[in-house]
Amino acid sequence: MDPSDLAAMLARRVQEHLEDIDGQPIFWRSAPGDGAPVLYLHGVPTSSDDWVPFLERTGGLAPDLPGFGRSSKRGDLDYSIPGYERFLERFLEHVGAERYRLVVHDWGAVGLALAQAAPERLERLVVMNAVPFLPGYRWHRTARAWRTPLLGELVMGSANRWLLWQLTRGASATRGPLPREFVYGLWEHFDQGTQRAILKLYRSAPSEVLARAGARLGEITAPALVLWGDRDPYLPSRFADETAAALGSGTVRHLDDASHWPWLDRPDVVDLVADFLTAKRD
């Protein structure tokens, strides 16, 4: 790493915030950066913990989405694509961000709903192994269980830290489960509130809802990078190419030695994302 990059990273101390937004406690992390802030959106079942190395590199904002991490997990919240779109609009208003850059992973794809609603606000976009807002996606086995009433509750009720650690074997490109510290951090916030939010989110999104949610992806004209760990057991790599095609201006980079959380297999993914986000527009 260039010494100037190291100095900039050291200057970007990640801060933690917990404030009320529309009467709900919302946790997020932030770090100073240049230009429009980067909005980092995590997936299921993680939190803004995912984004600390990225924030140190680029600065930006990383909320714990409602239902996850340290944010509100109230039972009557709207855990659906439109519900998260409304939350993100209010979050950006709360922090005073008019324009932004966007990085989404897994269910962080809800940020694409926000981007389609006002594409002129978006300056750059990175999509990493995200839930496809496209026709033709069929939920993976675990998600199908979650979407099934009663079965989903039974699956959630049987979860424990050791089982979660073992289940991650399929989500790592290297032999064995994901790093223990990653899984243990995930488990720390995998309480009944998060489990309930996951069930509601998945049950709100049959295939036809996902397809409709991406109907206006072509209206996003900001430069886009679709970065995909091809060994993902949940999201087939063909959706990287289909997402880029739907965006129209998307560049695809396949990582054949990475899985669902590509930066865990390939730490250089942090640099790849940072380089794209800070590049000057052609």
N, C-alpha and C positions, 0 to 999 in steps of 0.2 A: 504494500500500500504506500502511495506517495505520502511523504511527511506532511504536506499541506492537508491531505485528506484525513490523516490521523488527528491533526490539530483541530480540524473542523468537527470531527466526530466527538472528540473530547469536550468540545464547546457545547455540543448538543446534549445537555443533561436532560434525561427523560423525567418529566414531572408527572405526578398523579393528582387527579382531581375527582371530587365527589360532590356534585351539585344537583339541585332539583331542576328538572325540566318537565314542565306541565305537571308538577306535583309528585314526580317520581324521582327517586335518587338514581342518578346515572354516574357511573364511573368511567373515566377515560384517562388515557395517557397522552402527553404532548411533548414535543421537543421543538426548539426553534429551527427554522429552515428558511430558505430563500424562495421568494415568489409565492404563488398560490399554494396553500397547504396541501399536503398529501393526506387523503383520507384512507386509512387502512381498515378494512372490514373483515373480521374473522368469520369462521364457519362453525359448524356443529362438531363436537360439543365444546369448543375451546373458548378463548377470550382474547383480550388485547395482549395477553402474555405472549402470543405468537409474534407480535410485531416489535418487540423491544429492540432486536438488532437492526431492524429496518429504520426505526425512529432514530437510533443513534447515528445512522448513516445519512438519512435524508431530512430528518425532522418531520413534523406532521402531527396528525391527530389519529388516535386509535381508541374508539369507544368499546366498552363491553356492551354489546347489543342487549336490549331488554330481554330478560330471561336467562342471561348468561353472566358468568364471572361475578362481579361485585355490584352489578346494576340491579334495578328493581325486577322482581320475579312475580309480581302480583298475578293472581289467577285470572283477572278479568281484562288483562291487556290483550291487544290484537297481535298475535304471533302469526302473521301471514305476510305475504309479499307487500300488499298495499299498506298493512300496518307498519312494517319496517320502513317503507318509503316515506310515510308521514313522519315517523320518528326521525329519520335522517334529515329531512327538511328542517324540522325543528332544532335538531342538534346543530346544523350548520348556522342557522339563525342565531342560536344561543352563543356560539363561539365567534360570530361575526364574520363568517367566511362566505363570500359571494361566489367567487370562482374557486375551483379546487382541482387537484389531480386525484385519481382514484386507483386503489389496488384492492382487488377482491379475491377471496379464496373460499371455495366450498360454498356454503350458504351466504357468505358475504356477497354473493351474486345479487342479493336484494338491492345493492347499490346500483345495479344496472337499471332498475326501475326508476330510481332518482335521475340517473343520467339520461334516460329516454324522455323523461318529462320535461327537462330543460337542457338539451344537449349543448347549448351555447355557453353554459357555465363550466363545462368540463374541458380541461386543457390537455390531459394525458390519461391513458387508461392502461392498466395491467390486469389481465385475467389469468389467475393461476388455478388450475384444477377446480373449476367452479361448477356448481350445479347448472346444467345446460338449460337456458331459457330458449329451447328449440323443440321442434317436433321430433318424435322418435326416441326420446329417452325413456328407459324403463328403470324404475327404482331398483337398487341393489337389494340383496336378501334381507339385510338388517333393517333397511328402510321399509321394506314391505311388511316386516313384522311390526314395526312401529306404527305403520298406517292402519293396522288391523285392530279394531276395538277389542279390548280385554287382553288379547295376545300381547299388544304393545305394553300394556300396564304390567303384565307378568314378566316380560323381558326386562323392563326397567327395574322392577322390584327385585329381580335376582342379581342385579349388577353389584359387583364389588371391585375393589382396586386390583386384586390379583387377576380376576377374570378380564377386566378391561386391559390390563397390561398384556395378557396372552392374546387377546383378540387383535391387538395391533400388529401381530406378526405379518398379516397380509398388507399392512399399510407402510411397510418399510422395504426399500430396495436392497438393503443389506440383510444379512441373515439374522433372524431373531426379532424380538419385539422392538418397538420404538424405545428411545432412551428412557431409562427409568425416571429421571427427573422430569421429563416432559409429561409422562403419563401420571405421575404422582401430582404434578401441578394441575393437570386436567381434573383428576379425581377430587381435588380439594374443593372445587366449585360444582361438582356433579351431584347437586342435592335434588330434593323433590321439586323445587321450583324450576330448575333447569330441565329436569326430566319431563315435567308437564309442558314446558315451552316447546321442547323438541317434538313431543307427540302432537301438539296442536299445529306446529309449523308443517310437519310432514303430512298431516291429514288435511291441511288446507291446500295441498299442492298436488293434485293428480296430474297426469301427463298433459292433459289439455290446458290446464292452468299454466303450467310451465311454458308451453308453446305460445300462449297468448301473452305471457309476460315479456317475451322477447320480440313481439311483432314489430317494434319500431327500432330495433337495434341498428338498422341501416341508416337511421337519422343521426347516429353518433358519428361525427366527423373528426373528432380529436384523434391524433395518432394513438394507435393501440398495439400493445404487445400481448400475445397469448402465449403463455409459458406453461408447459404441461409436463408433469412427470408421467411418462408413458406406462409405468408399472403400477398405476393406480388401480386397485381392485374394485373401486366404486364407480369411477367415471372413465369410460373408455376413451382412448386417445383420439379417436375419430372426431370427438366433439371439440377438440382444439381447432381442427381445421374448419369444422362447420361454424364454430363461433366466429373465427376470423372472417370467414366468407360472409356471415350475416352482418358483421360490422362494416364490411366493405373496405375499411382502411387498416385492417389488422394484419400484423406480421406474426407468424407462428414460429416458435422455437420448441421443438420436442427434446425432452431429456430422457434418453433411454435408460439412464442409470438412476432415476429418481421415481418416487411414488407419490402418494397423495399429498403429503407435506414436503414438497420438493426441496425446501431449504434445509430440512433435517438430513437429507441424503447428500445434498450438494450445497455446502455453506456459501459457495460462490454465487448462488442465486440472489443473495442480498446485494451483491455488487452488480449483477445483471439488471436487477430491478432499478437500483439507484442510478445506474448509467443511463437507462432509458428515460427515467423520470426527469433527469437533469439535462438531457440532450436538447440542443436548440432545434426548434421546429424547422423542417426543410422549407 
